Amino acid sequence: MYLYFELVEKILSKYPLDWQKNYFKNKKDLIVKHEEKIKSITADYNHEDNIITIYGNNNNSIAHELFHMSFRDKEKVGKKIDDNTIYGNGVCFKHIIKDRKHLNGLTEGFAEYLTRLCQFSKGHVIEYFFTDLLISIYGEEILEYSFLNNPLGLLMDNRFYNIIGFAQNLDDYHLSIQEIEIIIYMRKNLEEVMDKSKVARKEIIECMEQTLNRFNKSLPNLFDIIIEEYFSCDNSKIEKDLFVSKLSSFMLNPDYAPILVLDKNCYVKRKIQNSIDLIK
C-alpha cells in the first residue's frame, strides 16, 4: 500500500498546495477494503464514506481511487448546490430526485489523467482520451476544479466554449458502457427472462437499443465538440498538427479498438473519420 501512496503523493507534489489539501485531510481516516468475491470490477471509491474497495487482486487500481480521494472536500459531502443537486466527487454533482450523476465521466477522466502520470495500467480509456484533449487545449490548470471539488467553477469558466455539451456526451458514453457491462455480466439471466416472457423480452431489447443508440451518438458528438472547442479557444496550449495527431490516434491505437467492436456497421467510425478529415 505504501508504494501507491508514495507515487500518488509524488504526482500531487508537483501541483499547488491548495490542490493537495483534500488528499491529506481524507488520508487521515481513509478505509481500504479488499473484496475477493466480486471479480467484475477492479476497484471503487465511496465518496460519501471515504472508503476504497479493491476487488480481487487489482491493487494497481488503488492509485486511481486515491486520486478520487484527492478530489473529495469532506466539508461538501452531502451538501446541496441547489434544491435539486448535491456535490459529488471532483466536478461531479448528483441530481437528488432523478438519482443521476452529472460530469461523472469528466471526473473519471481527470482521475485517469493523473493516474497515468504514475504509469499504471490503463483504464477508462475514452474518458481519458477526451479529458486529455481538453487538458491539451487549456492546460493542467483546469485540474483545479476537481482537486477543489468545484463543479460550479468548471461550468462557469468562460474559457470553455461548450463544456456542458462536452460533459453531457462524456456522461452518455460513461453510462452506456456501464449499462453494456451489466448486460454482458447478466447475459444468461436476461436470456432466461426473455425466453419466459414476450413482454419482458420486448422491454429488455428496447433498453438495449436505447443504450446502443446513446453510445453510437456520444462518441461522434464528442469528436465534433472537442474540435469545436479547440478552434474556439483563443490561446490553445497545443499546436494544430499535434491536436490532429492526437485525434487521429483514436483510429490507430489498439487501446480504443475494443470500443469500436460495438460499431458493427462502422457508422461511428465513419463519422469520426469524417470529422477528423475535415480539419486536416
N, C-alpha and C positions, 0 to 999 in steps of 0.2 A: 504493500500500500504506500509506503513512504516514497517509493520511486515516482508514483503518479503525482503525488502532492508536490514533489520537488520539481518535476518537469512543468507542471501547470504553473507553479509559482515563478518559475524562471521566465515563462512567457509573460505572465502578468507584470513582472518587474520592469518590463520594457514600456509599460503604459503609465499614465499619471496615477499618483497615489489615490486620487479620488475614485478612480475606476477599480481600485483593488479593495476598497473598504468593505464591500458586501461579502467578498470572498472570505476575508479573515474573520468577520463577525459570524458568518454562518459556519465556518470551520470549527468553531469552539464547541458547538453542540450537534455537529453532523453525526448521523447514524448511518452506517453502511451494513446492509444485509446481503446475504447470499441465499438464493433460491435455486435449488437443484432440480425441482420437478418440472418447471416450465422451461422449454427449450426454444419456443417460437420467437422470442425476442432476446435482445442482448443485455440491455440494462434500462433503468428508468430512474428519473429523479422526481421525487414528490416535493413539489414547490411549497405546498402548504405545511408539511411536517418536517422538511429538511432531511429527507431520507433518500439515500441511494440504494437501489436494489440491483444486484448483479445476478443475472440468470445463467445457470450453467457455469462454464469456466471462462466467461467473457470479461476477464479482468481489464483488457485493453480498452473497454468501454468506459472505465472509470474516469479517464481524462475528460471525455465529452461531458459526462454528468457533473464533473467538478466545475466545468465552465458554466453549466446551467446554474450551479450553486452560486457562482460569482455574479450571476445576473439577478439574484434574489435580494430585494430590500425587505428585510423582515418586518419593518415598520409598515409596509404596504400590503402585506399578506391579508387577504380577506377584505381589504378596504375598497370602498366604491370610488370609481372615477366619476360616474353619474348614477342616475336612478336605475339604469339597466345593466351597467357593466362594472366589473371589478378587475383589479390588477391581476395579471398572471405573471409568468416567468419572463424576464427580459422585456421585450417590446410587445409581448403578448397580452391581450386582455380578453376577458370572458363575458359573454352575454348571459346574464343570470337566468332569464326566463327560457331562452332557447337552448341553454347549456351548450353553446358553441364558442370555440376559441377563435380569435382573430389575430393575425400576424404571428401565428404559431410557426408557420413554415419559415418565415424570416428569422425568427428566434432560433430555430434549429439550424438555419444557415449560418448565423453568426457563431453559434457554439461549434459547428463543424469547421468553420474557417479557422478558429482558434485552435481546435483540436489538431488540425493538420499541420499547424506550426510545431506541434510536438512530434510530428512524423509518425503518428499512429495509424492503425488500419482505417480505411475509408468507409464512411457511412453517409447516409443522407446525401447521395451524390447529386441529385437535381437541386435540392435546397442549397447545397454548397456551390454548385455551378453558377447559379444566378446571383447568389449573395456575393460571391467572389467578383462577379462582373460589376455589381453595384458598388462594391468597395473599390474596384479598379477605377471607376469613374470619379467617385467623390473622396476617396482616401479613407484611411482607417479611423479618422475622427468620428465617422458615423457609428462606430462601435460603442461610443459613449452612451447611446440611448439604451442599449442592452445592459451595459455594466451598471447604469444608474436606474434600471427598471423603470424606464421613462417612455412609454408608448406615445403619450401626448406630444412630447418633444419631437419625436420622429415624424409624426403626422403633420406637425405644424412647421416643420423645417422647409422654408420656401426655396431651398436649393433644388429640391426634388420637383420633377415635372408631373409624375403620375405615380407617386408612391402607394396610393390607395389601390389603384388597379394592379400594380406590381404585386403587392402583398396579398390581394384577394385571389389572384390567379395562382400564386405560390401556395396559398392555403388550399385552393381547389385541388391542386396536384397532390399536396401532402395528404389531404383527406381521402382522395381517390386511392392512393397507394395503400393507406391503412385499411380501407374497405376491401381492396383486392386481396391483401394479405389475409384478412379474416375469411374471405370467401374461399381462398386456397386451403387455409387451415381447417375450415369446417366443410370441405367439399363433400365428404362421404355422408355427413349428417344432412346436408342440404339436398343431396341426391335422393336420400331416403324419404325426406319430407315431400319432395317434388313428385316422387313415384306414387305416394299415397293420396295426394290431393291436387286436383287440377287448379283449384283456386290458389293454393299456396305456390304451385309451380308458376302461375302467371305473375303473381306478386314478386317472387324471387327473381324471375327473368327481367321484369321491369326495373327492379332495383339494380341488377347487374348492368343493364343497359344505361341507366342513369349515371352509374359510376364510370363506365367506359366513355360515355359522352363527355362527362366533366373532365376526365383525363385527356381525351383527344383534343379538347378545346384549350385546356390550360397551357400545354407546352408551346404550341404556336403563338398563343397570346403573349406568353412570357418573352418569347424572342422579339415579337413586334414591340412590346413595351420597353424592353431594355435597350433596343436600338433607338427608339424614340427618346428615351431618357438620355442616351449618350449624345445625340445630336441637339438636344435641348439644353445641355449643360454648357455654360459659358466658359468654364475653366476646368475641363476634364483632366484628370490625372494620368490618362492613358492615351497614347497616340492611336490614330485610326487603324493603322496596319496591325498593331498588336491586338487591338479590340476585335477586329475582324478575324484575326488568327484564333483568338480565344473562342469566339462564336463558332468558328469552323471546326474546332477540336471536338465539338459535340458529335459530329458525324463520323469521327475517326477514332476517338478514344474508346477502347473496349469497356471502360467503366460504365459507359452510358448505353451500351448495346442491349443489356437486359431490359431496359426501359422500353426500347423500341420493339421488343418481341410482341407486345400487345397491339402494335400497329400493323395488323396483318395486311391491310390494303395499301400500306405505305402512304396513307393520307397525311399523317403527322409529319413524316419525314420529308415529303414533297413540299409541304407548306413551310417548314423550317428552312429547307434549302433555298426556296424562292426568296424568303426574307433576307437570307444571308447574301444571295446573289445580287439583290437589288442595291446593296451598299458597297459592293466590292469596287 
